[in-house]
Amino acid sequence: MEYTTRRFILAEVLDRGRVWPFCSHPQLLPVTLMSFSVYDASIPPMIRMLENLSKLLDKAVKQAEERKLPLSELLEARLAPDMHPLPRQIQITSDAAKGTAARLAGMETPSFPDTETTFPELQSRISRTVDFLKSVAPEKLQGADDRTVTVKFPQGEMSFTGKEFLTNLALPNFYFHVTTAYGLLRHKGIEIGKRDYLGGH
């Protein structure tokens, strides 16, 4: 058995006299390694974070109502004058998620109009995004790590391998806007923490 194709671990045996009566050394046992795919690294984590984001919005609305805080203060909140307010952060999060899945799967990205102005509408946007992600079968992303992905920017377009696109652009961009939405709510006094962000509800 070649060590270049298998990995081995040392098996610690407490009762060697009974299990291996003639062995004085720990045994080398082959270990079957599970593969970790582009699908595993993208679709399930994005679904989880979108569902966490939905719960963050629920908590924000509940706390705002308890404090008699107008929901408009949350919806219009910005971390800086040149940054987008909460609805736009949610919309871009949605676009990032569905765009990532569609590009990696070689599918057409569904178009959602950016018309949300209320919390129920933002929740609907998140729900529709999650539904799309769940519709993308793992088989669609087979070979996606080497698939060419072209992204258009105002300054032009750039091409990546699927792996480069996911790790260097898509996931960082997605998490940036989820985190910014979280930060906006904290900035306005909503009592949420890292556990809420990560989904430890």
C-alpha positions in Angstrom: 0.0 0.0 0.0 1.6 3.3 -1.1 1.9 6.1 1.3 1.5 8.6 -1.5 -2.2 7.6 -2.0 -3.2 6.8 1.6 -2.8 8.4 4.9 -2.3 6.5 8.1 -2.8 7.2 11.8 -1.4 5.4 14.8 -4.2 3.3 16.5 -3.8 3.4 20.2 -4.8 0.0 21.6 -5.4 -0.2 25.4 -5.5 -4.0 25.6 -2.9 -5.1 23.1 -2.4 -8.4 24.9 -6.0 -9.4 24.0 -6.5 -7.7 20.6 -3.0 -8.1 19.2 -1.2 -10.6 21.4 1.9 -10.8 19.2 2.3 -7.1 18.5 4.5 -4.9 20.5 4.0 -1.7 18.4 0.9 0.4 17.5 -0.6 -0.6 14.2 -0.8 1.6 11.1 -4.4 1.6 9.9 -5.5 3.1 6.6 -7.9 6.0 6.9 -10.5 6.9 4.2 -10.5 10.6 3.7 -13.8 12.4 3.0 -13.7 14.9 0.2 -14.7 18.5 0.7 -16.3 20.0 -2.3 -17.0 23.4 -3.7 -20.6 22.8 -3.0 -19.8 22.0 0.7 -17.9 25.2 1.0 -20.5 27.4 -0.6 -24.2 26.5 -0.6 -24.8 25.1 2.9 -22.8 27.9 4.7 -24.6 30.6 2.7 -28.0 29.1 3.5 -27.1 28.9 7.2 -25.9 32.6 7.3 -29.0 33.8 5.4 -31.2 31.9 7.9 -29.2 33.5 10.8 -29.7 36.9 9.2 -33.4 36.3 9.1 -33.4 35.6 12.8 -31.4 38.7 13.4 -34.0 40.8 11.7 -36.7 39.1 13.8 -34.9 40.0 17.0 -34.4 43.6 15.7 -38.1 44.1 15.0 -39.1 42.6 18.4 -36.7 44.7 20.4 -37.6 47.9 18.4 -41.2 47.4 19.1 -40.6 46.7 22.8 -38.6 50.0 23.0 -41.1 52.0 20.9 -38.2 52.6 18.4 -39.5 53.4 14.9 -38.4 50.7 12.5 -37.4 53.4 10.1 -34.4 54.1 12.3 -33.2 50.6 11.7 -34.0 50.6 8.0 -32.3 54.0 7.4 -29.2 53.2 9.5 -25.8 53.5 7.9 -22.4 52.7 9.5 -20.9 55.7 7.5 -22.4 58.3 5.2 -21.0 56.6 2.1 -22.2 53.1 3.1 -25.5 51.6 2.1 -28.4 51.4 4.6 -29.8 48.1 5.9 -32.2 47.2 3.1 -29.4 47.6 0.5 -27.1 45.4 2.6 -29.7 42.7 2.6 -30.2 43.0 -1.1 -26.5 42.8 -1.9 -26.2 39.8 0.5 -29.0 38.1 -1.5 -27.4 39.0 -4.8 -24.0 37.7 -3.6 -25.5 34.4 -2.6 -27.6 33.6 -5.6 -24.8 35.0 -7.9 -22.2 32.7 -6.4 -24.4 29.6 -6.6 -25.5 30.3 -10.2 -22.0 31.1 -11.5 -20.5 28.0 -9.9 -23.3 25.9 -11.3 -23.2 27.4 -14.8 -26.8 28.6 -14.4 -28.6 31.9 -15.1 -28.7 34.0 -12.0 -32.3 34.8 -11.0 -33.1 38.4 -11.0 -34.8 39.9 -7.9 -35.9 43.6 -8.2 -34.4 45.7 -5.4 -37.6 47.2 -4.2 -37.7 46.0 -0.5 -38.3 48.8 2.0 -39.9 47.0 5.0 -38.8 44.1 7.2 -41.4 41.7 5.9 -40.2 42.5 2.4 -36.6 41.9 3.4 -37.6 38.6 5.0 -39.3 37.6 1.8 -36.1 38.5 -0.2 -34.0 36.3 2.2 -36.5 33.4 1.9 -36.5 33.5 -1.9 -32.8 33.5 -1.9 -32.6 30.5 0.4 -35.2 28.7 -1.8 -33.0 29.2 -4.9 -29.8 28.0 -3.1 -31.7 24.9 -2.0 -32.7 24.2 -5.6 -29.1 24.0 -6.7 -28.2 20.3 -6.6 -24.6 19.3 -5.5 -24.2 17.6 -8.9 -24.5 21.0 -10.6 -21.2 22.1 -8.9 -19.2 19.0 -9.8 -16.0 20.3 -11.4 -16.8 23.9 -10.4 -13.4 24.4 -8.8 -11.8 24.4 -12.3 -14.7 26.0 -14.2 -14.0 29.5 -15.6 -16.1 32.2 -13.9 -16.3 35.6 -15.5 -17.5 38.6 -13.4 -18.3 41.9 -14.8 -17.4 45.1 -12.9 -17.9 48.8 -13.9 -14.2 48.9 -14.7 -14.3 45.8 -16.9 -14.5 42.1 -16.4 -12.3 39.5 -14.7 -12.1 35.7 -15.1 -11.3 33.3 -12.3 -11.3 29.6 -11.7 -14.2 28.5 -9.7 -12.0 27.9 -6.6 -10.4 31.4 -7.0 -13.8 33.0 -7.4 -15.3 31.3 -4.4 -12.4 31.9 -2.0 -11.1 35.2 -3.1 -14.2 37.1 -4.1 -17.6 35.4 -3.6 -17.5 34.3 0.0 -15.6 37.4 1.3 -18.1 39.6 -0.4 -21.1 37.7 0.9 -19.8 37.7 4.5 -18.9 41.4 4.3 -22.5 42.4 3.7 -23.9 39.9 6.3 -21.5 41.3 8.8 -22.3 44.9 7.9 -26.1 44.2 8.4 -25.3 42.8 11.8 -23.1 45.8 12.6 -25.9 48.2 11.6 -28.3 46.5 14.0 -25.8 46.6 16.9 -25.0 50.2 16.1 -28.7 51.0 16.7 -28.7 49.3 20.0 -30.2 45.9 19.1 -29.0 43.3 21.6 -27.5 40.6 19.5 -24.0 39.0 19.7 -21.6 36.7 18.0 -23.7 33.7 19.0 -26.7 35.1 17.1 -24.5 35.9 14.1 -23.1 32.4 14.1 -26.4 30.8 14.6 -26.1 29.5 18.2 -29.7 30.3 19.0 
